[in-house]
Amino acid sequence: MFILAFVLTATALTALAQPAFKGGDQAFATFLKNNIVYPEYSSRNCISGIIDVSFRITKNGKVVDATVQRGLGIDLDEEALRIIKLTSGKWIVPDDYNENTRLVQPVRFSPDQTNCGSSPNAADIQAAITSYKIRQELENAVTNYYSNKYQGKADTSKEATIINLKKQLGFDDELIGDLLQQANKKLKQGDQEGACTDWTFIRNIGSNRADSFISKYCKH
């Protein structure tokens, strides 16, 4: 996995006092460095970018109504949204703060270029983003098949095709091992929802290696 380098700068919307991360900017940077999990696809393809996350903060410092305001349409969007949600409860909010105010947090992702060989240019990154979106359609075909299979609704005559799709997508033991490590890290961060997303994905590509975790931690 790549070492992450990033810059986050909160957008000041008014001249009034704004929420501040507990411990200040350095604590914010340390939190992000320790908790961002560089997504699998973007990591492998050395994709960098800036994702803008829009959200509100309540009077008790909780992050609510978080959405990706501007993204790339790939897994970096999901991680930027996840990490902002993970800051919930870690904000100091002024007494007179209007909690209906929306903040925009740019999240910059930049993989360690020493692990990427030659630096990908804009065309390479755009090609990888396009490939991701095409890949998503194939992934959906696989996950929908297994989800239906568990419910007894799948056309099992198509399983050979699905197995070939899995090979094409690289859904192998190595990937599953990486995803299990990723889910474990999220669980240790207190992000049970994020871990369950990873475990459910493992199950929905036809593996039972996450079933015990799903049974223990995830709502059915």
C-alpha positions in Angstrom: 0.0 0.0 0.0 1.1 3.5 -0.7 2.1 6.1 1.9 -0.4 9.0 1.9 0.5 12.6 1.5 -2.4 15.1 1.6 -3.4 18.6 2.5 -6.7 19.6 4.1 -7.8 23.2 4.5 -11.2 24.1 5.9 -13.2 26.6 3.9 -14.0 29.7 5.9 -17.6 30.7 5.0 -18.0 33.8 7.1 -16.0 36.1 9.3 -17.8 34.6 12.3 -16.0 32.0 14.5 -16.2 28.6 12.9 -16.0 25.1 14.4 -12.4 24.0 15.2 -11.0 20.5 15.3 -10.1 19.5 18.9 -6.3 20.1 19.3 -6.1 22.4 16.3 -4.9 22.0 12.8 -1.9 19.8 13.6 -4.2 17.4 15.5 -6.5 17.4 12.4 -3.6 16.6 10.1 -2.4 13.8 12.4 -5.9 12.3 12.7 -6.2 12.2 8.9 -2.7 10.8 8.4 -3.5 8.0 10.9 -6.9 7.2 9.6 -7.2 7.6 5.9 -7.2 4.3 4.1 -6.0 4.8 0.5 -8.6 3.0 -1.6 -7.6 -0.2 -3.4 -8.3 0.8 -7.0 -6.8 4.3 -6.7 -3.8 3.0 -4.8 -3.0 0.4 -7.5 -3.5 2.9 -10.3 -1.7 5.8 -8.6 -4.7 8.1 -8.9 -4.5 11.4 -7.1 -7.1 14.1 -6.8 -9.0 16.5 -4.6 -12.5 15.6 -3.3 -14.7 18.3 -1.9 -17.0 17.1 0.9 -19.9 19.2 2.1 -21.3 18.7 5.6 -22.9 20.4 8.6 -21.7 20.3 12.2 -24.2 20.2 15.1 -23.8 22.2 18.3 -22.3 19.1 20.0 -19.7 18.7 17.3 -21.3 15.8 15.3 -20.9 15.7 11.5 -24.2 15.3 9.8 -25.6 15.5 6.2 -22.2 14.8 4.7 -22.1 14.5 0.9 -19.5 14.6 -1.9 -19.9 18.0 -3.4 -17.3 17.5 -6.1 -15.5 14.2 -6.8 -14.0 12.0 -9.4 -16.7 9.3 -9.4 -14.3 6.7 -8.0 -13.3 5.1 -4.7 -11.5 8.3 -3.5 -15.0 9.9 -3.2 -16.1 7.2 -0.8 -12.9 7.5 1.3 -13.1 11.3 1.5 -16.7 11.0 2.7 -15.8 8.3 5.2 -13.0 10.2 6.8 -15.0 13.4 7.2 -17.8 11.3 8.9 -15.1 9.8 11.1 -14.3 13.3 12.5 -17.8 13.4 14.1 -17.6 14.4 17.8 -14.1 15.8 17.4 -15.1 19.4 16.8 -15.4 22.4 19.2 -18.3 24.5 18.2 -18.9 28.2 19.1 -22.0 28.9 21.2 -23.5 31.2 18.6 -22.7 28.9 15.6 -25.5 28.3 13.1 -25.6 24.6 12.7 -27.4 24.9 9.4 -24.2 26.3 7.9 -22.6 24.0 5.4 -18.9 23.6 5.4 -16.8 22.4 2.5 -13.7 20.4 3.2 -11.3 19.7 0.3 -9.5 16.3 0.7 -6.4 15.9 -1.3 -5.2 12.4 -2.1 -1.7 11.9 -3.5 0.0 8.5 -3.4 3.7 8.1 -2.8 5.2 8.5 -6.3 8.2 6.3 -5.5 5.9 3.4 -5.6 4.2 4.4 -8.8 7.2 4.3 -11.2 6.9 7.2 -13.6 4.3 9.8 -12.5 1.0 9.2 -14.3 0.0 12.2 -16.4 -3.5 13.6 -16.7 -4.4 11.4 -19.6 -3.3 8.3 -17.6 -5.4 9.3 -14.6 -8.4 10.0 -16.8 -8.1 6.6 -18.5 -7.9 4.9 -15.1 -11.0 6.8 -13.9 -12.9 5.8 -17.1 -11.8 2.2 -16.5 -13.1 2.3 -12.9 -16.6 3.3 -14.1 -16.6 0.5 -16.6 -15.3 -1.9 -14.0 -18.1 -0.9 -11.7 -20.7 -2.3 -14.1 -18.8 -5.7 -14.1 -18.5 -5.6 -10.3 -22.2 -5.0 -10.0 -22.9 -8.0 -12.2 -20.9 -10.2 -9.8 -22.2 -8.8 -6.6 -25.8 -8.9 -7.8 -25.4 -12.5 -8.8 -24.1 -13.7 -5.5 -26.6 -11.5 -3.5 -29.4 -13.2 -5.5 -27.8 -16.6 -5.1 -27.9 -16.3 -1.3 -31.6 -15.6 -1.6 -32.2 -18.5 -3.9 -33.0 -16.2 -6.8 -29.9 -16.5 -9.1 -29.8 -18.1 -12.5 -27.0 -20.6 -11.6 -26.5 -21.4 -15.3 -24.7 -18.1 -15.5 -22.2 -19.0 -12.7 -19.4 -19.9 -15.1 -19.7 -16.5 -16.7 -19.6 -14.9 -13.3 -16.5 -16.9 -12.3 -14.7 -15.7 -15.5 -15.7 -12.1 -14.6 -14.2 -12.5 -11.1 -10.9 -13.7 -12.7 -11.0 -10.7 -15.1 -11.6 -8.3 -12.2 -8.9 -9.9 -10.0 -11.3 -11.0 -7.3 -8.8 -13.5 -5.8 -7.4 -14.5 -2.4 -4.9 -11.7 -2.4 -7.5 -9.0 -3.0 -9.7 -10.6 -0.3 -6.8 -10.6 2.1 -6.2 -6.9 1.4 -9.9 -6.1 2.0 -9.9 -8.0 5.3 -6.9 -5.9 6.5 -8.7 -2.7 5.3 -11.9 -3.7 7.1 -9.9 -4.5 10.3 -8.2 -1.1 10.2 -11.6 0.6 9.9 -13.0 -1.4 12.7 -10.1 -0.3 15.0 -10.9 3.3 14.0 -14.5 2.8 15.3 -15.9 2.8 11.8 -18.0 -0.4 12.1 -20.2 0.7 9.1 -17.1 1.0 6.8 -15.8 -2.4 7.9 -19.2 -4.0 7.3 -19.2 -2.5 3.8 -15.9 -4.2 3.0 -17.0 -7.5 4.6 -20.3 -7.5 2.7 -18.4 -6.8 -0.5 -16.2 -9.9 0.2 -19.3 -12.0 0.7 -21.0 -10.6 -2.4 -18.1 -11.7 -4.6 -18.7 -15.3 -3.5 -16.3 -15.7 -0.6 -17.2 -16.8 2.9 -14.0 -15.4 4.5 -15.8 -12.5 6.0 -19.0 -14.3 7.2 -17.9 -14.6 10.8 -17.3 -10.8 11.0 -20.6 -10.0 9.3 -22.4 -12.3 11.8 -20.6 -10.6 14.8 -20.6 -6.9 13.8 -23.1 -6.2 11.0 -26.8 -5.7 11.1 -28.9 -8.1 9.1 
